[in-house]
Amino acid sequence: MTVRAVALLSGGLDSMLAIRLLQEQGVEVEALNFRTTFTCCQDQAAEAAAELGVRLSVVAEQDDYLEIVRKPRHGYGRGANPCIDCRIYMFRLAGQWMRETGAAMVISGEVVGQRMMSQKKRDLALVAHRARLDDRLLRPLSAKLLPVTTPEREKLVDREKLYGFSGRGRGPLIALARELGLKRIPQPSNGCALTEPGFAAKVHDLLGSDPAADRWQFELLKIGRHVRFDGTTKVVLGRRAEENEQLIHQYERYTSPRGQAIALLTPDDFLGPSALVVGHVTEPTLDFAGGQILKHSRLVDGADPSIVVRSQAGRMLRRIGATVSG
C-alpha cells in the first residue's frame, strides 16, 4: 500500500530535509507552497521540488488571510508577522488537501526552538490542534522530541529513522543534507516581508491610519518610499524606474474603497520619481507630493519644473506653486 503525505515546502533546507526523510521511508510526498502578498522566494520552492522529485502545488491566500495580519489572535512577532496564526492558516489548508487526496499525514520542516515565536513545543502543539490536525501533523526533524503521532503509531513511518534536532544551529542539518545526497543547500531566509523592520513599520502605519485597509493597500506597501502627509493621507514615491512603472500600474488598477481617492504625479520635463497620493487629493496634498518629487530629483539651477497630475478629476499640468491647464 502506498503511503502518501502532504508537505509544506518553502524551498528552505528544513522543509527539503523533512520531505527527503519521508521519501527515504518510501512515503509518496506531494508538496504545497503557500503564497501570500508578503512572501517571496517562490522560485526557490520550485527548484527544491524539482531536486526532490515531488509534485508542487502553489496555494494562494484568500481574503480572510488579511484578517490575520490585521488582528492576529496570538499576536505579532518583532515585526508585523503573525507567525502562529499564519501557520495555523497554512496547516488548515494543508489538512484540507490531505483529506481530499487521501493522504495519511501532513509533514513540516519545523525544528523545536528554531524560531522563538512559533516553534516552542507548546506552540507546535497549539498550531497542530487549532489547524485540526493534532497527531496527523508530523515534524520529522524534531519528531523524537515530540509526542508520537498517528503515522508513527500506525507504523506508516518508522520513528527510529526520524530525528530530534532543536535550536537554531544549521551545522547538523547541513551535515544531514549531505548525507542524504541533497545537491543544493539553500541559504537561510525567512521569506516573509512582515518580519523586516522597515516593511513592518509600513504595515503598522497603514493599520494605524486605516484598520480596514484592503488588499490593494497592502500590495502598495511593497513599492517605493512611503511619506505620511497626515493621519489619513500619504505619498508613495518610486525609488527607481521599475517602481515608477509599478506606481503607474497600481494607479490604473485602483478601485476606490470607502470614498478614498488617489492621484498620480509624474515629472513632465525633468527626471525624477513618480508619486502616488493615497487618501485625500487636495491642493495641499498635491503641493506636498510635488515637493517630495523635487526633493528626490536632480534639477539644474533656474529650472521651472512641471508635473503631470492624473486623478479622478482628470489630467492637468502642474508647476510647483501654480497650476496650468493641460
Phi, psi and chi 1 to 4 in degrees:
 res  aa     phi    psi   chi1   chi2   chi3   chi4
   1 MET       -  132.5 -179.9 -174.1   72.1      -
   2 THR   -79.7  126.7  -59.5      -      -      -
   3 VAL   -96.8  128.1  177.3      -      -      -
   4 ARG  -116.0  147.6  -66.6 -166.7  -64.5  -85.5
   5 ALA  -135.9  151.0      -      -      -      -
   6 VAL  -106.7  128.4  173.5      -      -      -
   7 ALA  -118.3  140.5      -      -      -      -
   8 LEU   -84.6  121.3  -71.0  179.1      -      -
   9 LEU  -120.0  109.1  175.8   62.0      -      -
  10 SER   -84.6  -23.5   65.2      -      -      -
  11 GLY   102.3   -6.7      -      -      -      -
  12 GLY   -79.8  172.4      -      -      -      -
  13 LEU   -62.3  -42.5  178.2   60.7      -      -
  14 ASP   -61.8  -46.7  -60.5  -13.6      -      -
  15 SER   -68.7  -32.8   55.5      -      -      -
  16 MET   -64.7  -43.0  -68.2 -179.9   68.8      -
  17 LEU   -64.0  -41.1  -74.8  171.8      -      -
  18 ALA   -59.7  -42.5      -      -      -      -
  19 ILE   -66.8  -46.4  -69.1  174.4      -      -
  20 ARG   -62.8  -37.1  179.0   51.1   56.8   87.1
  21 LEU   -62.4  -38.7  -73.4  173.9      -      -
  22 LEU   -72.5  -36.7  -90.9  -72.3      -      -
  23 GLN   -61.8  -37.4  -71.4  177.1  -38.0      -
  24 GLU   -61.0  -23.7  -69.7  -74.7  -57.4      -
  25 GLN   -98.6   11.6  -63.8 -161.0   34.6      -
  26 GLY    83.6   12.3      -      -      -      -
  27 VAL   -83.2  134.4  176.2      -      -      -
  28 GLU   -86.2  121.4 -178.1 -179.0  -63.9      -
  29 VAL  -112.9  134.2 -179.2      -      -      -
  30 GLU  -113.6  131.7  179.0  171.9   -6.4      -
  31 ALA  -101.8  143.0      -      -      -      -
  32 LEU  -117.6  135.2  -63.0 -178.0      -      -
  33 ASN  -115.3  121.7  179.8 -107.9      -      -
  34 PHE   -92.5  118.9 -175.1   66.0      -      -
  35 ARG  -110.5  128.2  179.9  173.7  -61.0 -178.9
  36 THR  -122.9  175.9   78.3      -      -      -
  37 THR   -59.1  -22.6  -58.9      -      -      -
  38 PHE  -109.8   -0.5  -46.9  104.8      -      -
  39 THR   -96.8  159.0   50.7      -      -      -
  40 CYS  -132.8 -166.2   61.5      -      -      -
  41 CYS    66.0   31.0  -50.8      -      -      -
  42 GLN   -65.9  -32.9  -51.2  -57.3  -32.7      -
  43 ASP   -62.9  -35.1  -69.6  -18.0      -      -
  44 GLN   -62.4  -39.6 -176.9  170.4  -63.1      -
  45 ALA   -65.1  -40.9      -      -      -      -
  46 ALA   -64.4  -41.0      -      -      -      -
  47 GLU   -64.4  -40.8  -68.1  171.5    5.5      -
  48 ALA   -64.6  -42.9      -      -      -      -
  49 ALA   -62.5  -38.9      -      -      -      -
  50 ALA   -64.6  -42.5      -      -      -      -
  51 GLU   -66.7  -37.1  177.8  169.7   -9.8      -
  52 LEU   -80.4  -15.5  -67.3  164.2      -      -
  53 GLY    71.4   36.9      -      -      -      -
  54 VAL  -116.2  152.4  -62.8      -      -      -
  55 ARG   -73.1  134.4  175.1 -176.4  171.1 -174.0
  56 LEU  -116.4  127.9  176.1   66.3      -      -
  57 SER  -116.8  132.5  -62.4      -      -      -
  58 VAL   -96.5  125.1  177.1      -      -      -
  59 VAL  -111.6  121.3 -180.0      -      -      -
  60 ALA   -91.3  150.3      -      -      -      -
  61 GLU   -62.6  155.1   67.3 -178.8   66.1      -
  62 GLN  -102.1  172.4  -57.4  -61.0  -47.1      -
  63 ASP   -60.5  -26.8  -74.0  -20.4      -      -
  64 ASP   -66.9  -16.3   58.8  -11.9      -      -
  65 TYR   -64.0  -33.9 -179.5   78.4      -      -
  66 LEU   -64.3  -25.3  -66.7  179.7      -      -
  67 GLU   -64.1  -32.0  -78.5  -57.9  -48.4      -
  68 ILE   -65.0  -41.6  -67.1  174.0      -      -
  69 VAL   -69.0  -37.4  179.0      -      -      -
  70 ARG   -69.5  -46.9  -67.4 -171.1 -172.4   97.6
  71 LYS  -140.3   76.1  -64.0  179.8 -179.2  179.4
  72 PRO   -69.7  127.3   25.1  -33.2      -      -
  73 ARG   -60.0  -34.6  176.3  173.9  177.9  176.7
  74 HIS  -105.8   14.9  -61.1  -77.4      -      -
  75 GLY    83.9  170.5      -      -      -      -
  76 TYR   -91.8  160.3  -64.9  110.0      -      -
  77 GLY   -83.0 -148.6      -      -      -      -
  78 ARG   -70.4  -22.4  -68.3 -177.1  178.3  179.6
  79 GLY  -106.1 -128.2      -      -      -      -
  80 ALA  -112.7   28.7      -      -      -      -
  81 ASN   -92.5  114.3   47.4  -50.9      -      -
  82 PRO   -90.5   65.4   33.2  -31.2      -      -
  83 CYS   -58.9  -44.6  -67.5      -      -      -
  84 ILE   -65.2  -47.5  -66.7  177.1      -      -
  85 ASP   -63.0  -36.8  -63.4   82.9      -      -
  86 CYS   -64.9  -42.8 -177.3      -      -      -
  87 ARG   -69.1  -36.5  -62.3 -158.5   73.3   76.3
  88 ILE   -58.9  -45.0  -68.2  168.5      -      -
  89 TYR   -60.5  -47.5 -172.8   93.8      -      -
  90 MET   -63.7  -43.8  -71.7 -168.9  -69.5      -
  91 PHE   -69.9  -29.5  -79.3  122.5      -      -
  92 ARG   -63.1  -43.2  -80.3 -174.2 -179.8  173.1
  93 LEU   -64.1  -41.1  -68.2  177.1      -      -
  94 ALA   -64.2  -37.0      -      -      -      -
  95 GLY   -64.7  -40.4      -      -      -      -
  96 GLN   -60.3  -43.6  -67.5  173.7   12.3      -
  97 TRP   -62.5  -42.2 -157.3  -79.6      -      -
  98 MET   -57.9  -48.4  174.9 -170.0   74.6      -
  99 ARG   -68.3  -37.9  -71.5 -178.1  -78.8  -87.2
 100 GLU   -69.7  -30.3  -69.7  171.1    2.8      -
 101 THR   -98.4   -2.7   59.5      -      -      -
 102 GLY    75.7   20.0      -      -      -      -
 103 ALA   -72.6  160.8      -      -      -      -
 104 ALA   -95.6  -15.7      -      -      -      -
 105 MET  -162.8  164.4   70.1 -163.7   87.5      -
 106 VAL  -112.7  136.2  171.7      -      -      -
 107 ILE  -121.2  154.0   65.7  171.2      -      -
 108 SER  -144.8  152.4  163.3      -      -      -
 109 GLY   -89.0   16.9      -      -      -      -
 110 GLU   -62.2  143.9  -67.3  164.7  -63.5      -
 111 VAL  -121.9  130.3  172.2      -      -      -
 112 VAL   -55.4  126.0  169.6      -      -      -
 113 GLY    79.4    3.3      -      -      -      -
 114 GLN   -74.9  -40.1 -172.0  179.9   75.0      -
 115 ARG  -117.5  122.6  -63.1 -180.0 -173.3  -88.8
 116 MET   -68.4  -26.3  -65.2  -49.3  -64.0      -
 117 MET   -81.3  -37.3 -177.6 -178.5 -180.0      -
 118 SER  -122.9    0.7   61.9      -      -      -
 119 GLN  -125.7   23.0  -67.3 -177.5    5.6      -
 120 LYS   -71.6  158.7  -60.7 -174.9 -176.4   73.9
 121 LYS   -56.9  -43.5  -75.4 -173.8  179.3 -178.7
 122 ARG   -67.0  -32.3   66.2  173.5 -177.6  -90.1
 123 ASP   -70.1  -39.5  -62.7  -34.6      -      -
 124 LEU   -61.9  -41.6  -63.9  177.3      -      -
 125 ALA   -66.7  -40.6      -      -      -      -
 126 LEU   -62.0  -44.7  171.4   67.0      -      -
 127 VAL   -61.7  -46.7  168.1      -      -      -
 128 ALA   -60.5  -41.9      -      -      -      -
 129 HIS   -68.1  -49.1  175.6   67.1      -      -
 130 ARG   -72.5  -20.3  -67.2 -149.6   54.0 -137.7
 131 ALA   -83.8    1.4      -      -      -      -
 132 ARG    63.7   32.3  -54.0 -173.5 -171.5  101.9
 133 LEU  -108.1  -34.5  -76.5  169.1      -      -
 134 ASP    46.5 -119.0  -67.8  -47.9      -      -
 135 ASP   -91.7   22.9   54.9    1.6      -      -
 136 ARG   -96.7    0.2  -74.7  -74.9  173.4 -175.9
 137 LEU  -100.7  115.5  175.3   52.2      -      -
 138 LEU  -110.9  132.3  175.0   65.8      -      -
 139 ARG  -116.3   90.0  -69.1  147.2  169.5  134.8
 140 PRO   -59.0  -30.1  -24.5   35.1      -      -
 141 LEU   -75.3  -22.4  -64.7  176.8      -      -
 142 SER  -126.7   16.6  -68.9      -      -      -
 143 ALA   -55.4  -37.1      -      -      -      -
 144 LYS   -73.2   -9.2  -70.2 -176.4  176.9  179.3
 145 LEU   -99.0   -2.5  -58.8  178.8      -      -
 146 LEU  -120.5  162.7  -60.3  169.9      -      -
 147 PRO   -58.5  151.3  -24.2   34.5      -      -
 148 VAL   -64.0  135.1  176.2      -      -      -
 149 THR   -97.4  167.7   60.9      -      -      -
 150 THR   -58.8  -44.8  -65.2      -      -      -
 151 PRO   -57.8  -35.8  -25.6   35.0      -      -
 152 GLU   -71.8  -43.4  -62.4  165.3  -85.5      -
 153 ARG   -62.6  -36.6 -165.5  177.4  -59.3  112.0
 154 GLU   -86.2    5.3  -65.3  177.8  -11.7      -
 155 LYS    65.3   23.5  -53.3  -59.8 -178.3 -177.0
 156 LEU   -76.6  -24.6  -57.8  177.6      -      -
 157 VAL  -134.5  139.2  175.1      -      -      -
 158 ASP   -86.7  110.5 -175.1   -9.3      -      -
 159 ARG   -60.3  -32.0 -177.0  177.3  175.0   86.8
 160 GLU   -65.0  -20.2  -67.8  -54.6  -50.4      -
 161 LYS   -96.1    6.4  -64.9 -179.9 -179.7  178.4
 162 LEU   -97.6 -178.5  -56.1  178.9      -      -
 163 TYR  -125.8  173.5  -73.5   80.1      -      -
 164 GLY  -130.7   46.5      -      -      -      -
 165 PHE   -69.7  149.5  -68.4  114.1      -      -
 166 SER  -150.9  160.1   65.6      -      -      -
 167 GLY    84.5 -174.7      -      -      -      -
 168 ARG   -96.5   -7.5  -59.1  174.2   62.2   86.8
 169 GLY   -64.8  135.0      -      -      -      -
 170 ARG   -97.8  -16.3  -82.3  172.7   53.2   87.8
 171 GLY   -53.7  -52.6      -      -      -      -
 172 PRO   -62.9  -32.9  -24.0   35.0      -      -
 173 LEU   -69.8  -39.7  -63.4  173.9      -      -
 174 ILE   -64.9  -40.4  -68.6  172.7      -      -
 175 ALA   -61.8  -41.1      -      -      -      -
 176 LEU   -65.6  -39.1  177.0   60.4      -      -
 177 ALA   -60.2  -41.6      -      -      -      -
 178 ARG   -67.9  -38.3  -70.2  173.0  175.8  154.7
 179 GLU   -63.2  -35.5  179.8 -176.8  -29.4      -
 180 LEU   -86.6   -0.3  -66.2  174.2      -      -
 181 GLY    83.6   18.7      -      -      -      -
 182 LEU   -72.1  129.2  -66.2 -179.6      -      -
 183 LYS   -84.2  -29.0  -61.2  176.5 -178.2  178.1
 184 ARG  -114.0  126.3 -169.2  174.1   60.7   88.8
 185 ILE  -107.9  100.8  -52.0  -64.4      -      -
 186 PRO   -64.7  145.6  -15.9   29.1      -      -
 187 GLN   -71.3  147.7  -68.0  -60.5  -48.5      -
 188 PRO   -63.3  137.8   19.9  -30.2      -      -
 189 SER  -158.1  134.2  170.4      -      -      -
 190 ASN   -77.6  -22.9   57.0   45.3      -      -
 191 GLY    67.8   10.3      -      -      -      -
 192 CYS  -130.6  120.1  179.3      -      -      -
 193 ALA   -63.7  -24.0      -      -      -      -
 194 LEU   -64.6  -18.9  -67.4  170.8      -      -
 195 THR   -86.1  -12.7   64.4      -      -      -
 196 GLU   -80.5  129.0  -61.7  170.3    4.5      -
 197 PRO   -55.1  -44.1  -26.8   35.2      -      -
 198 GLY   -64.0  -44.0      -      -      -      -
 199 PHE   -71.2  -39.0 -171.3   81.2      -      -
 200 ALA   -59.4  -38.3      -      -      -      -
 201 ALA   -62.1  -38.3      -      -      -      -
 202 LYS   -64.7  -40.8  -68.7 -179.3 -177.5  179.9
 203 VAL   -63.3  -48.0  173.3      -      -      -
 204 HIS   -64.7  -36.3  -70.3  -51.1      -      -
 205 ASP   -63.7  -44.2  172.8   75.7      -      -
 206 LEU   -62.3  -47.2  173.3   61.8      -      -
 207 LEU   -68.5  -29.1  -66.2  176.2      -      -
 208 GLY   -69.4  -33.6      -      -      -      -
 209 SER   -90.8  -28.0   63.9      -      -      -
 210 ASP  -148.7   84.5 -172.4   -0.3      -      -
 211 PRO   -58.8  -22.7  -23.0   34.4      -      -
 212 ALA   -97.0   21.3      -      -      -      -
 213 ALA   -49.5  141.6      -      -      -      -
 214 ASP   -99.2 -179.6   64.2    4.2      -      -
 215 ARG   -59.1  -41.0 -178.3  178.1  -61.7  -83.1
 216 TRP   -56.5  -42.6 -178.7   88.7      -      -
 217 GLN   -68.3  -36.0  -68.9  166.5  -77.6      -
 218 PHE   -68.5  -40.3  -79.9  106.5      -      -
 219 GLU   -63.8  -34.4  -69.3  177.1   -8.5      -
 220 LEU   -64.2  -25.8 -173.9   62.5      -      -
 221 LEU   -61.7  -22.5  -64.0  179.0      -      -
 222 LYS   -80.1   -4.7  -62.0 -176.3  -69.6 -175.1
 223 ILE  -115.5  130.5  -55.1  170.7      -      -
 224 GLY    71.2 -169.7      -      -      -      -
 225 ARG  -100.2  125.7  178.5 -176.8  -69.0  108.2
 226 HIS  -103.4  123.1  -68.3 -125.5      -      -
 227 VAL  -122.4  123.4 -176.7      -      -      -
 228 ARG   -82.3  127.2  179.2   66.5   58.5 -176.1
 229 PHE   -85.3  -49.3  175.2   76.3      -      -
 230 ASP  -155.0 -166.6   59.8   21.9      -      -
 231 GLY   -66.3  -16.0      -      -      -      -
 232 THR  -120.7   -8.3   58.3      -      -      -
 233 THR  -135.2  137.8  -56.3      -      -      -
 234 LYS  -138.7  167.5   67.3  178.4  177.7 -179.3
 235 VAL  -121.1  133.2  174.6      -      -      -
 236 VAL  -111.5  123.0 -176.0      -      -      -
 237 LEU  -111.0  134.6  -64.8  150.3      -      -
 238 GLY   -70.5  141.7      -      -      -      -
 239 ARG  -101.6  -10.0  -67.5  169.0  -64.6 -168.8
 240 ARG  -159.0  171.6   50.8 -173.3  177.6  -87.7
 241 ALA   -57.5  -40.2      -      -      -      -
 242 GLU   -60.5  -42.4  176.9 -173.4   -2.1      -
 243 GLU   -70.8  -32.2  -70.4 -170.8  -20.9      -
 244 ASN   -60.2  -41.4  -71.6  -20.7      -      -
 245 GLU   -66.3  -38.2  -69.1  -62.6  -38.2      -
 246 GLN   -65.1  -37.3  -70.2  173.0  -19.6      -
 247 LEU   -65.6  -39.1  -71.7  177.1      -      -
 248 ILE   -61.8  -43.3  -67.0  171.4      -      -
 249 HIS   -62.9  -43.2  175.3   68.5      -      -
 250 GLN   -63.4  -38.2  -68.8  -65.6  -29.3      -
 251 TYR   -62.5  -42.2  172.4   79.4      -      -
 252 GLU   -72.4  -26.4  -68.9  173.1  -16.3      -
 253 ARG   -97.9    2.0   66.9 -174.7  -72.8  -94.4
 254 TYR   -71.3  136.2  174.3   78.6      -      -
 255 THR  -123.7  128.1   54.9      -      -      -
 256 SER   -69.5  116.9  176.1      -      -      -
 257 PRO   -93.1  139.7   32.7  -29.4      -      -
 258 ARG    49.9   38.7  -55.2  178.6  -50.5  -78.5
 259 GLY    76.7    4.2      -      -      -      -
 260 GLN   -70.8  149.2 -156.7  171.9   51.0      -
 261 ALA  -125.0  160.5      -      -      -      -
 262 ILE  -138.7  161.3   63.8  170.3      -      -
 263 ALA  -144.0  144.4      -      -      -      -
 264 LEU  -109.1  127.5  176.1   68.7      -      -
 265 LEU  -116.0  129.5  -71.1   76.0      -      -
 266 THR  -132.8  141.3   53.2      -      -      -
 267 PRO   -59.8  138.8  -21.8   34.0      -      -
 268 ASP   -97.5  -42.0 -180.0   56.4      -      -
 269 ASP  -132.9   27.5   50.1   10.9      -      -
 270 PHE  -157.3  165.2   64.2   97.4      -      -
 271 LEU   -91.8  129.5  -67.6  176.9      -      -
 272 GLY  -176.1  178.3      -      -      -      -
 273 PRO   -76.0  152.6   28.9  -35.4      -      -
 274 SER   -82.0  160.0  -64.1      -      -      -
 275 ALA  -140.4  142.1      -      -      -      -
 276 LEU  -116.3  122.1 -158.6   60.6      -      -
 277 VAL   -91.2  126.0  176.7      -      -      -
 278 VAL  -124.3  119.5 -177.4      -      -      -
 279 GLY   134.7  -99.9      -      -      -      -
 280 HIS  -117.6  122.0  -67.3  100.3      -      -
 281 VAL   -93.4  103.6  177.7      -      -      -
 282 THR  -133.7  170.8   62.7      -      -      -
 283 GLU   -56.1  -47.2  -71.4  -65.0  -45.1      -
 284 PRO   -62.1  -39.3  -26.3   36.5      -      -
 285 THR   -70.9  -35.3   56.8      -      -      -
 286 LEU   -67.2  -40.5  -68.7  176.8      -      -
 287 ASP   -62.4  -41.6  -77.4  -21.0      -      -
 288 PHE   -63.3  -46.1  177.3   77.6      -      -
 289 ALA   -62.7  -42.4      -      -      -      -
 290 GLY   -61.3  -40.5      -      -      -      -
 291 GLY   -63.1  -37.4      -      -      -      -
 292 GLN   -65.8  -38.3  -70.4  -65.3  -45.6      -
 293 ILE   -61.6  -47.2  -70.4  175.1      -      -
 294 LEU   -64.3  -36.6  -64.4 -173.2      -      -
 295 LYS   -60.1  -31.8  177.6 -179.5  177.2 -179.3
 296 HIS  -108.0   22.2  -63.5  -76.6      -      -
 297 SER  -118.1  159.7  -59.4      -      -      -
 298 ARG  -106.1  110.6  -66.6 -177.5  179.3  179.5
 299 LEU  -115.2  144.0  -60.5  172.2      -      -
 300 VAL   -76.4  154.7  -62.2      -      -      -
 301 ASP   -59.2  137.3  -67.6  -20.5      -      -
 302 GLY    81.9    4.9      -      -      -      -
 303 ALA   -68.8  148.4      -      -      -      -
 304 ASP  -120.9   76.7 -174.7   19.4      -      -
 305 PRO   -69.9  147.3   27.2  -35.2      -      -
 306 SER  -118.4  146.5  -61.5      -      -      -
 307 ILE  -127.8  132.3  -66.5  172.4      -      -
 308 VAL   -85.0  129.5  174.8      -      -      -
 309 VAL  -113.5  125.6  178.6      -      -      -
 310 ARG  -118.4  129.5  -66.0  164.3   60.8 -171.8
 311 SER  -151.0 -176.8   69.5      -      -      -
 312 GLN   -63.2  -21.3  -66.5  172.3  -29.9      -
 313 ALA   -80.1   -8.4      -      -      -      -
 314 GLY   123.3 -157.7      -      -      -      -
 315 ARG  -119.0  137.0 -179.7 -175.9 -176.6  -83.2
 316 MET  -146.3  160.8   60.0 -176.9  175.5      -
 317 LEU  -103.1  128.7 -172.5   67.5      -      -
 318 ARG  -126.7  130.0 -176.3 -177.6 -174.6   89.3
 319 ARG  -101.8  145.3  -69.3 -169.1  175.0   86.3
 320 ILE   -60.7  120.5  -58.9  -53.3      -      -
 321 GLY    92.5   -8.9      -      -      -      -
 322 ALA  -153.6  152.7      -      -      -      -
 323 THR  -124.6  134.8  -57.6      -      -      -
 324 VAL  -127.3  151.7  -62.9      -      -      -
 325 SER   -68.0  147.4   60.7      -      -      -
 326 GLY  -116.3      -      -      -      -      -
